[in-house]
C-alpha cells in the first residue's frame, strides 16, 4: 500500500468528521449553546454554521493536498493537528457569536424551562451485545496463547518497529518486556474498548424537553454505538495479533501486507464508528421517528450553558454522573468535578506510558 495513501487516510477522516459535525449534534445545542427549538435556525446560527463549514472544508482540502505532496508520515500528523486546531478555533468563535445574540435577544426570556428524565433508561437499559465482543476477545486470547507457547523458541532478537516500507528497522533482545509489551497493550486496549462499550449503554442520556421521542432515539443510538465500538475492538485485535506474530518473527509477510494489516483494520473500525455517527447523530438526533416534531407545548430545555466550560468541559460537583453527553461531538465526555474522572485520566496515562515503553 502506498505510503502517501496510508498517511492521508486519517487526514481525510478527521476533515470529513469536522466538516459534518454541525449536522451531527442536536438542533437545540448548535456549537455547544443551548437554544430553544424555534431558534435552532436563527440567522446567527445559520451564518455560523456556513462559516464553520467553509473554513474547515478549505482547511481539510489543503491538508489532504499538502500531505500527499509531502509524502511523509510527519506530514499526516501535522495536517491532522492543523485540522483539529482550526476546528476548535472555528467552534469557539461560532459559540461566542451565538451566545452573544442569544443573550442580547433574551431567547429564554419568559419561557418555562424544564429538565426531563426517563427512568426506564436506568431500570431497563439496553443489553450488552456480547456476541459482538467475541472476535475481540478471541483475537486477544489467541495472541496471549501463541506468545506463551512460542516464547521459548523465539529468536534472540525481536523486531520492535516496522518502517514506512513495512520492514523491521529496530530490534531488541528477547525478554518478557520486548516479547509481551505489545501483548499487554493489546489486552489493556481490548478491556478498555469493551468497558467503554458497556459504559456507553449506561451513559447519561441527552433528553430533549421539546422532543417526545428523545428516549427512543437515545436507545437506538447507544445500541448502534456499542456495536460499532466492539467492531473497532475486533479490528484492533487483528492488527495487534499479526503485529505480534511479525515481531516474534513467526511470520514474514511481504512489506505491503505488513502495511495493509497496520492500516486496513484500523480504517474499517474507524469507518464503522464514523458511519454510526453520521447515520444517528449525537444521541440519535438525526433519526426521524414518528412524533419527533410534535414537541411539548410551552416548554423549553433548561438553559445550562454554565455547566460546560467553553462548551467542552463539563464541571458540575452536584452531578453524580461521570459520563455526560458531549455538546459538540459524538459520544460522552467526563464530569471534571468528579474524583473518578481523574482516576480514569491517570489510568489512561499509565496505559499510554506502557505502550511507549513497550515500543522502545
N, C-alpha and C positions, 0 to 999 in steps of 0.2 A: 504494500500500500504506500502511495506517495507520501513523503514526509510532510509536504506542504498541505496536503489534504487532511492528514491527521491533525496537524496543528490548527487548521482553520475551523474544524468541527465545533469545538467549544465556543469559538468566537461567534459562529452563526447561531448556535443555540441561545447564548446569552443575549445576543442582539434581538432575536425574534421574541424572546420572553420579555425583554424590556419594552419593546415596541407594543406588544399586546397587553401589557399589564393594566392600562386604564380600562380595558374591556373585560378584564377578569375579576375585578373587585366589585362588591355590591354597589348599586347605583346610589345608595344613601350614604356612602363613605368615599366620595371622589377625592383622591390624593390624601387620604387619611383624615379628611374633615367630615364630621358628622353633619348631615344636612337633611331637611325634610324631603320626602319623596317628590313633592311638587317643585322642588328646587334642584332636582338632580340634573336637569338640562338647562340650568340658568346660563345666561350668556357668558359669565365669567368661567363657569365650569367647561362649557364647550370650547371656549377660546384657549384655556389652559391645556385641555386635552389635545387640541390640534397642535399647539406649540410643543408640547412634550413629544408627541409622535414625530413631528417634523425633525426636531433636533436629534432624538435618539435614533431615528431611521437613518439620517445622514451619517451620524457617527458610526452606526453599525456597518453601513456600506463601506465607509472609509477604512474601518478596522479590518474588514474582510479583505479588501484590496491590498492594504498595507501588509497584512500577514502573508498573503500569497506572494507578494513581491519580495518580501524579506526571506521567506522560506526557511526560517529558523524557529526552533521551539520557543526561544525567549520572546519572539515577536507575538506569538499567540497569547502568552501570559500578559505581555504589556497591553495588547489590544483588549483583552478581557478586563484588565484593570481600568483602562480608559472608559470602556463601556459602562462599567459599574459606577465609576466616579461621576460621569456625565449624567447617568440615570438618577443618582442620588441628588445631584445639584438641581436637575430639572424638576424632580419630585418636590424638593423643599421649596423651590420658587413657586410652583403651582399651588402648593399647600398654603403658602403665606398669602398669595393673592386671593384665593377663595376664602380663607379665614377672614381677611380684611373686609371683603364685600359682605360676607355673612354677618359680621359684627355691625357694619355700617347700616345695613338694611334690616337688622333685627329679624332674621329669618325664624327664630324660635320665639319671638315675642307673642305673648297671648295664647300660646298653644299648650295643650296638655301633654306633658312629657311622661312617658311610661317606659318601664323595662319589663320584658316578658321572659318567661321560662317555660320549659316543657319537662316535667318531672319524669316522663317516660324515657327520656334520653339517658337517665341515670338508672331507673328501675328496670328498664328493658333495653339495654344497649345492643347495638349490632354485635353479632357473634364474631369471634376471631376466626378468620378463614384459614384454618390450619393446613388444608391440602395445598394451598398456595405457598406455604412456608417449607414444604417438603424438599423441593430442589435445593434451596439454600442450605438446609440442614444436612442433606445427603452429601452435597459437594464439600462442605466444611469437614464432615466426618471422614470423607474419603481422603482429603488432604492430610488430616492428622494421622490416619491409619497407615497410609502409604509412607509418610515420613518416618513413622516409628519403625515400620518393617524394613525400610530401605536404608536407614541411618548407618548401620554397621558397614555396609558396602559402598557408601558414598565416597567419591574421590576426596583426596586430601585438600583440594582447593575447590571451593564452590563459587559459581557465578553469582555475583550480588547485584549487578546492574547491567542493563542492555541499552546500547546506544540507539540513536535515531534509526540506524540501519538494521536494528534488530539483532545485533551481535553483542556478545558479552564484552564489556570494556572495563570491568572491575571485578576482582576476585577477593576471597577471604579464606583463611584457613578454616577447615572444618571444625565446628564446635556446636554446642547446643544453641548458642545465640545466633550464629550465622545460618544454621540449618533451619531453626524453628522460629526465628524472629518474625519472618513474614507470616508464618502459620498463626502465631499469637495475634498478629494484626488481623488476619482473616477471621479468627474466632471472635475477636472483640468487635469487628465491624459487623459480623453476622448477628451477634447478640444485640448490638446497638440497633441495627435496622429492624430486627424482629420486635425489639422493645418499642421503638418509635412507631411501628405499625400498630402495636397494641395501644400505645398512648393516643394514637390518632382516633381510635374508636371511642375514647373517653375524654377527648379534648373538649374544651369549652365550646358550646355552640354559639354562633353569631346570629342569634334570632332577631327578627325584624318585626317591630310592633305594627308596621304598616303592611306586612305580608303574612296572611294566614297560612301559607304553605312553606314557611321558613323551616319548620322542623322536618318535614319530609325531604326538603332539599338537603338539609344537613345530613340526614341518614344516608341518602344516596351518595353524597359527596364523600363521607368518611369511608363507606364501604368500598367505593372505587379507588380512593386514595390509598387505603390499606393494601389492596391487591397490587396496585402499582408499585408500592414500596417493597412488597415481597418479590415482585418480578425483578426489581432493581437488585435486591439482595441475591437472588439466584444468578443474575448476570454477573454480579461482582464475584460470586463464588467461582464461576467459570474462569475468570481472569486470574484469580488467586491460585486455583488448582493448577492450571497449566503453567503459570509463572513459577510455582514451586517446583513442578516437575522439570522445568528448564533450569532453574537454579541448581537443583540437585543433579543435573546432567543425566537424568533418566530418559529424557527425550532430547533430540537435536533437530527441531523443525527448521525449515528454511526461514531466513530473516523476515520474509514477507508474512509468513504465518505467525511468527512471534509478534510482529507489529499489529497484525489483524486481531490476535487474541487479546492484546492490550487495549485495543480501541473499540472493536465492534461490540463486544458485550456491554461495555460501559455506555456506548451510544444507544444501544437498544433499551437498556434500563432507563437511561435519562429520557429517551423518547416516550417510554410508557408513562412516566410521571408527567411529561410535558403534554401528552395527548389528554390525560385526565384533567390537567389544569385548564386546558383550552376548552375541552368539552363541558366541564362542570362549572368552572369559575370558582372563586373563593367561596367556600361554604355552600356550593351549589347554586350560586347566584345567576348562572347562565341557563339553568334548566327552566323550561317552560312547562309549568304544571297548571292544571285546571284550578281556577280560583285565585291564582297568584296576584292578579291585578286588582282584585276586589278591595283589598286593604281594610283597615279598621277606621271607620269614620271618626274624625275629630281627635285622633291621637297621632303622635309622632314619637320617634325614638328619643330616649333620654340623651341630652347633649352632654357627652362625656369626653370631649377632646382633652381636657386637663389631665386625664389619666394616661395619655400617650405622649411622652416627651418627643417632640419633633414628629409626632405621628408614627413613630417607630418603636420606641422603648416604652413598654407598659410598666408603670410603677403604681401599685396600689396595696399598701400594707394591710388594708381592711379586707382584701380579697384573698381567700384561702387557696384559690386556684393557682397552679404553677404554669399550666399551659393555657394560653388565651389566643384567640384568633388574631392574625396579622391584620393591620389596617391597609397596608399596600403590599400585597404579595399573596402567595398561596400557602395555606397551612397555618401553623401556630408559632407563636413566639413565647418567650418566658416572662413571667412576672418578676421583674428585677427586685421587687421588695421582699421576696420570699427567700429564706436561707437555702432551701433546696435548689434554687436556681444556681447559686454559686457553687454548690456541691457538684451539680451537673457540669458547670463550666470547668471545674477542677478535673473531673474525670475525663472530659474531652481533651483537656490539655495534656494529661498523663498519656492518653492513647496516642496523641499526636507525637509526643516525645518518644514513645516506644517505637512508633513507626519510623521516625527519623533515625533513631539509634540502630534499629534492625537493618536499615539500608546502608549503614556506614561500612 
